[in-house]
Amino acid sequence: MIEIRIHGRGGQGAVIASKILASAFFKEGKYVQSFPTFGVERRGAPVAAFIRIDDKQILVRSQIYKPDDVIVLDPTLIDAVDVTQGLKSGGWILINTTREPKEFEKLSEFRIATVDASGIAAKHGLGSKAHPIVNTAILGAFARITGFVKLESILEAITEEVPFARKANVEASKEAFRSVKMQSNVTLKSKSEP
Amino acid sequence: MKKVMMGNHAVSYGARLSRVDVIAAYPITPQTQIVEELSELCADGKMDAKFIKVESEHSAMASCMGASAAGGRAFTATSSQGLALMHELLHFSSGGRLPIVMANVNRALGPGWNIWTEQTDSLAQRDTGWLQFYCENNQEVLDTVIMSYKIAEQLSLPVMLVLDAFILSHTYEIVDIPEQELIDSYLPPYKPEIKMDVDNPHAFGALVTPDHYFEIRYKLQETMDKAAEVARKAGEEYGELVGRPYDIVEPYMLDDADVVIVAAGTLVSNSRAVINEYREKGIKVGLLKLRMFRPFPTKRVRELLAGKKKIAVIDRNISFGATGIFYQELKAALYGHGNGAGSPNIFGFIIGLGGRDVTLEDIAEIVDYTLEKEKNEEDIIWMGLKR
């Protein structure tokens, strides 16, 4: 079983991202389960969403405490919350930021990848420049670094789950797939190009 | 067609497949996306139903009663405080023999104000004459809405189906949505024997004196006595048509089990995961899932638990001044009948009140405790309580 945690801020689309990711894995024949932080959500406050993926029916219904990988939708969260909490050693931390992976030295126990999802989203007109909607872009980057799921499945899930600007979301996701930067000592798992 | 769907929407699509005529609901907290989705389906013309937005849950049930008495298929959904506010009309609707179906998202009652899962809200309605079914996953949620109408309309009694807040209601997982034609063949249009009809008038809700009231209560209980078999058949027939059979209680690895977990709702799913781990280690743990709670499946419970040595009942609820509610009910079913069910030791665990997370480790601890102890020493074993 793979367990993934997505960090975001209320209103940023972490929950939708978790649902798109779950749908993408479902398209590849996996069993999936995705859920938000249980409780009340406030715009701008740190939130999290979770995904479980397995080859067999998922019976466990508790919170995720030890994720395999983490996705961070907002660069300011790195200093605000412990995004590594419970993260398994060697797990991916995929961060939406303009910075390079090597700049995150304090996270060196993990595999770091960065992508300027905000810039990509803004370029494709998703949300506003001050408040870009980055959830679809970052999933393209996730497909590339982990190789867990095909980009095609992500794009298909985006087309189904996102109610508007489908083409722009798909393009943003493809661009993030191409432009994600990884720690140089890590080999690429996914060879497919969009 | 399979879709990744949250539990709330599994309820909505179950109601849509059941071709309900009237939905009456109060849209404010603790309400969920169940009725949000239904209102959209109605507004978009994807569902041919009248959506009535009312000013309270009490009015929601009142509207459902009117619709049902007029021969319509009525649906509502609520949670915690909203269900508590309906209490009076829960008695009224069962007494009126109205086959309304309601989804209740199990949430803790306030104060302290809490929207997380707990079973006390629905279990506190156990004496209202409603049937109750507890669901383990989102597939079962969707299927149970449909089966609920099948059962309710045969018995002329209302049915409540229950799903855990967040753990099902806001969790997305794969749900197979059956074809409408299949459900139409399972669930024909509702045709009540007696309904409000100006061309064929009857009196409804009349005064009933002590001369007759007692017998009317007896008839309600008599119908409840038939309900277990009606519900079992409804689940069996659903299985034949849709490929997913359901029963009122469901054993899992029970036959040779030294310890039997008894649970309802998503605690069942967690328990299955733990049982699988223990079985791999050769430890004989089994499960009895309580799917139907009202009427209590006494006969089946006695049969299935006959000769068992140790039972661990997991309650995510409490009857203050007494114990966990499933624990009480199980003891009541097993003892005092001289029926040779043996005398298993029943351990009553209370866990996860107000939505505190229940992990696999917690369930394993319950199993270990029960394996280790010779007999139960206290009526409530508190799990995870900060003292």
Interface residues (C-beta under 8 A of the other chain):
Chain A: S18 K19 A22 S23 F26 Y31 V32 Q33 S34 F35 P36 F38 G39 V40 I58 L59 V60 R61 S62 Q63 Y65
Chain B: K2 V4 I115 W116 A165 F166 I167 H170 T171 Y172 E173 I174 T266 S269 N270 R272 A273 N276 G355 D357 V358 T359 L360
